[in-house]
Amino acid sequence: MATVLSVFYAGISWATPLKEMGYLEGTWLTGMIFAVGLIFILGSHELAHKITAMKNKVDATWPYFIPMPLFPIIGTMGAVISIKSPIPTKKAAIKIGLSGPLIGFIASIVVISIGIAISPVVPAAEYIERASAYSAAHPGTYGIGFGTTLIFEMLVRLFLNVPEGYTWIVHPLVVAGIVGVFVTALNLLPMGQLDGGHVARSILGEKYHMLVSKTTALSLIGIGFLGGFLRYPIWPGWILWGFIGYLISSRGHPGAMDEVTELTGEDKILAVMGILIFILCFTPTPIYVIP
């Protein structure tokens, strides 16, 4: 309930400027739409892990949603499940690891597509005038921007038709879908016991999984610091994620109980699917501030 309330508040925060500019009628309804969309994505991701774990006779908790009321951009730190028994085989580890990102990816596509469909398309000059008036009435405020991803660009080109001289107003539901895409990319990082880490451990073995995990973590730290030297606005949050990733990578990964049975072609295809989804979802600048 705390997560529902904090995500609902985040949705209202996204809707309020659009209402004041005359592009939305009700902030409460939009806040509810945002909350439903984001919790649908996060819940689908974690329930996919839970159901796949049950099918493979692995004991796992139901999803725990994490509220973050002091961060009104999204209002949550996501959701998690805890695996409470050993994973029997490498095949099961790959299926459990990839099930969440795969279903979460599909859910994000659905949410973004619906969000694009309900986003208003307005004359660009009108939008500039209203946005300027809003900025003048609220000095010192800032906006939040999101770096584009391949999957987002594909969906925009597929479902959005903006005539010349017009622009589209991003509905908060689209933001919920963008967050879902970002969460998918984070979980697919091949570090520690993240979803991507389960797959990497099964494919590469203990030694090379540790090497890839720590290399990925250090690369994220490097990317974060690199943003300070380039004009391209790389997200500095990668530095924190890199340090966290290095810590969880240092703990290693227990692997599956059966490390002898060879993986099948189907297992390797699933791993390749995970890589492709990561490429579609990753951006070096998931979020940035617009003065």
Secondary structure, 3 states (H helix, E strand, C coil): CHHHHHHHHHHHHHHHHHHHCCCCCCHHHHHHHHHHHHHHHHHHHHHHHHHHHHHCCCCECCCEEEECCCCCCCCEEEEECCECCCCCEHHHHHHHHHHHHHHHHHHHHHHHHHHHHCCCEEEHHHHHHHHHHHHHHCCCCCEEECCCCHHHHHHHHHHCCCCCCEEECCCHHHHHHHHHHHHHHHHCCCCCCCHHHHHHHHHHHHHHHHHHHHHHHHHHHHHHHHCCCCCCCCCCHHHHHHHHHHHHHHCCCCCCCECCCCCCHHHHHHHHHHHHHHHHHCCCCCCEEEC
